[in-house]
Amino acid sequence: MANIKSQIKRNKQNEVRRLRNKAVRAELKTRVKVAVNAAETDADDREEASRAAIKRIDKAVTKGVIHKNAAARRKSRLAKHLAKAGAEA
């Protein structure tokens, strides 16, 4: 444990940010999973689910949780997966 006051504060801040980032990443994964499942089952709300997933990815970039290139990669993979599921249906 740190003895310096500023480092104690910094550790608290880092922990709060870590938990917030963890929650954002978890929701991101959930939204992507819902979008993929909606596309595979040919659900009515698949466009809405994919829009929500892309929105969350973009928001994570804005908040600094993931890198912009990682977001571009995730959106590309999601779009590719949705197109494949749409072509099969």
matplotlib code that plots the C-alpha trace (Angstrom):
import matplotlib.pyplot as plt

x = [0.0, 1.2, 2.3, 2.1, -1.3, -1.4, -0.7, -3.4, -5.9, -4.6, -5.1, -8.7, -9.3, -7.7, -10.0, -13.1, -12.1, -11.2, -14.7, -16.4, -14.3, -15.1, -18.8, -18.6, -16.7, -19.2, -22.2, -20.4, -19.9, -23.5, -24.8, -22.7, -23.9, -27.5, -27.0, -25.3, -28.0, -30.8, -29.2, -28.7, -32.3, -33.6, -35.4, -37.5, -35.3, -32.0, -31.4, -32.2, -29.9, -27.0, -27.5, -27.4, -24.2, -22.5, -23.6, -22.1, -18.8, -18.6, -19.5, -16.7, -14.2, -15.5, -15.0, -11.5, -12.4, -11.2, -9.0, -10.5, -8.9, -10.2, -13.7, -13.3, -12.2, -15.1, -17.7, -16.2, -16.4, -20.0, -21.1, -19.4, -21.2, -24.6, -24.1, -23.3, -26.3, -28.5, -27.2, -27.9, -31.5]
y = [0.0, 3.5, 5.9, 9.0, 10.8, 11.5, 7.9, 6.7, 9.0, 7.8, 4.2, 5.0, 6.7, 3.9, 1.3, 3.4, 3.7, 0.0, -1.0, 1.5, 0.3, -3.3, -2.6, -0.8, -3.8, -6.3, -4.4, -4.1, -7.8, -8.4, -6.0, -7.6, -11.1, -10.0, -8.5, -11.7, -13.9, -11.7, -11.9, -15.7, -16.3, -13.8, -11.8, -8.7, -6.5, -7.4, -4.0, -2.3, -4.7, -4.1, -0.4, -0.6, -2.6, -0.2, 2.7, 1.1, 0.5, 4.1, 5.3, 3.1, 4.8, 8.3, 7.4, 6.0, 2.4, 0.9, 2.2, 3.6, 0.9, -1.8, -0.3, -0.3, -3.9, -4.9, -3.1, -4.6, -8.1, -7.5, -6.2, -9.1, -11.5, -9.8, -9.8, -13.6, -14.3, -12.2, -14.0, -17.4, -16.5]
z = [0.0, -0.9, 1.8, -0.3, -0.2, -3.9, -4.8, -2.4, -4.2, -7.6, -6.6, -5.7, -9.0, -10.9, -9.2, -10.0, -13.6, -13.9, -12.7, -15.0, -18.0, -17.1, -17.1, -20.4, -22.0, -20.6, -22.0, -25.3, -25.5, -24.6, -27.2, -29.9, -28.8, -28.9, -32.4, -33.7, -32.2, -33.7, -37.1, -36.9, -35.8, -38.4, -35.6, -36.4, -34.2, -35.8, -37.3, -34.0, -32.1, -34.6, -34.4, -30.6, -30.7, -33.1, -30.9, -27.8, -29.6, -30.7, -27.2, -25.8, -28.1, -27.1, -23.4, -24.0, -23.1, -26.4, -29.1, -32.3, -34.5, -32.2, -32.5, -36.3, -36.3, -34.1, -36.2, -39.3, -37.9, -36.7, -40.1, -41.9, -39.5, -40.0, -43.8, -43.8, -41.6, -43.9, -47.0, -45.5, -44.6]

ax = plt.figure().add_subplot(projection="3d")
ax.plot(x, y, z, "-o")
ax.set_aspect("equal")
plt.show()
